[in-house]
Amino acid sequence: MIIVGVLMASTLKNIDWDQFEIAVPAFLTIAAMPMTYSIATGIAIGFIFYPITMLLKGRAKEIHPIMYFLFVIFILYFIFLA
């Protein structure tokens, strides 16, 4: 698991931290994984916040319809999980 964590952390340098709509979902995904003890939950949070930040930046047309579908699916997942 430590080796997997190191390999995952080595890709952080490839994230464009200057772009708000990229950095926020990436940070929330990274932060949610250890806080929830679940890689899947962290990824789900990333799928939720990426469309939100793109909408806030006015780049909604750049998002693929599948991303909107996954956004709704993960929102429903968290609603029914609670």
C-alpha positions, 0 to 999 in steps of 0.5 A: 500500500505504501508503494501505491501511495508513493506512485499516486503522490508522484503524479501530483506534479502533473496537476495544473494547480494554477487553474481553479477548476482543475485544482479544487476537485483534485485537492478534494479528491486527494484530501477525501481519500485518507479522511474517508478511508476509501479511494472510491469515495475520494474519486466520487467526490472528485466526480461531484466537484469537477462539474461544479467548479467548471459550471462556476467558471462558466465552462459548462459546455466543455464537460462531456454528458457522461460527466453530468451523468456520473455527477447525478449518480454519485450525488444519489449514491451519497444521498442514499448512503446517508 
